Amino acid sequence: EDFLNLIFKAMMKDSLNSSHPVSSAVQSSEQIEEMFDALSYIKGASLLLMLKHYLTKDVFQAGIEVYLHNHNYRTARSDDLWDSMNEITNGTLDVKKMMKTWIVHKGFPLVTVVRKGKIISVQQEKFLYRVEPENWTSDASYLWHIPLTYITNRCNFTHCTNAYLLDQKSGM
């Protein structure tokens, strides 16, 4: 419950146009300090949980083990973690490409799901809680690679999770 409260507080900050990406190029020590705030840590933890759920616990853990083994006693970048996950997924999913959309964009997407008969369509757009005129920039080009999981009425609810990667503005 405490973690969820932290996530919701971080999402509230991240839904403002004055937010910042989890990862960005820095030019000064002040910019480095600004990057390491609660938003970065909580959003980063949420993104790792999202990835773990999408890849499954076993695949995610294997990717972490490869990452730790490959970078034992060395420096590492976020790309190194994504590369380790790519190694475990044998190229079936470009984890680096997917996760880059989450760490270089500020904010998060709003996903709208519409059902018309048996047809389900999904659409994404940047979610903004409140537009702050002094910090407003157009983020219309933002596109996230959103891992969606779902179940259908043909499932027994234990081994029937389906996955879909929404990597366009809309899809079916």
Protein Blocks (a to p, Z undefined) as FASTA:
>chain_A
ZZmmmmmmmmmmmmpmkbccfbdcdfbfklmmmmmcfklmmmmmmmmmmmmmmnopklmm
mmmmmmmmmmgoiacdfklmmmmmmmmnnopacfklmmmmmmmpgcjdddddddehjacc
dddddddfbacfklgccfklgccddddddddfkbghlamcccdddfbfbdZZ
